[in-house]
């Protein structure tokens, strides 16, 4: 949807529609976030597959972002810098025809040690979410969520 050229007067009806679109996006992003969290509470992240091509995404991500520290906090400024955006754009375009909604916005935890929260969550593209969360899952960094929800299972396996 185009709201017209920059600086042009805004048609109030179009602005209302744009606001509705933003609300719909926010609802979808929150639904994705809560669904993913609920899945992590029911299954160990290390046992999950987020897509049919997790292996490809994981290998590609490790190759293109070898410096990424999956245990640490994401540097959002670096991720969204001109160079960061370019690197991510190149990475994501490889999935344009392979992953539905590859460029749809979603919420991503900045650090795998914390739950979603206002200060712990960043806006990211779906492929960024997949690449980072597949990596965290492969490395067992999300298993604590399941373990917290199933403490009796942990005790009985000790």
C-alpha positions, 0 to 999 in steps of 0.5 A: 500500500502506498501512502503517497510521496513523502511530504504529500498530504495524507488521506485520512481513510488511507491512514486508518487502513495503514493503522489497521495493517500495523495492528494486524502485523503486531497481532501476528508477530505476538501470536508467532512469539507466544506460539514458539514459546509454548512449543519450547515449554512442551518440547526441548529446543534441541529436539525441534525442527522449525522448518523442513530445511533447518540443516541448510539454514544452520550450515548457511548461517554458520558459514555467513556469520561465523562470528555470531555468539549464540550464547550472548546478547545480540548487538541490535545496532550492529545487526541493523547497521548498514553493513549488518542489513546488507549481510542479512539481506544477502543471507535472507534472499537465498530463502525467498522461494524456499521459506514462506514469509521469509521476510515477515517481521517477528519478535526475537529474544536478544539473549537465549538466557531470558524470556521474551520481555520489553528489554529482551526482545528485538524486532527481526525478520523471519529468516533472522529468527529461524537462523538464530533460533535454529542455532540456539536449539541445536546448541541446547540453549533453549532447553532450559525453558522445557526443563523449567516447565518439567522439573520432575522429569529432570529429577527422575533422570538424574 
